[in-house]
């Protein structure tokens, strides 16, 4: 029986998004079938997010602050196999910016082939209280230029 519930995961455009990093595939990223293990794509998305925050200086990864981002939900769609050696272009855009959360989309490219798309929802929380708090204004200003219209 088909589900009548609509998926919350947005349709991610198959294009390179505004922010990009290069991600080398390591030999240890491979599985028994000699292609990149599905769990590694989550790490690649995480690496891109960490670099994105670090470059914008909106979250200090060297000093634990009282507030910061936590993963609320992540989904990935695998589109094509990747083998060693490869270098992926991991691209990120912001598709939703709320008062206490934001959503990122991600596309990963092996040359001109989109190999994976991802969507993540992130909350900004107060770590000690374990409660969501307002996104800092400097974060909102840093994320705004990377907004992507999913209707394009």
Beta strands, then each sheet from edge to edge (+ up, - down):
strand 1: 19-24
strand 2: 67-78
strand 3: 87-97
strand 4: 101-110
strand 5: 113-126
strand 6: 131-132
sheet 1: 1+ 3- 4+ 5- 2+
sheet 2: 1+ 3- 4+ 5- 6+
end
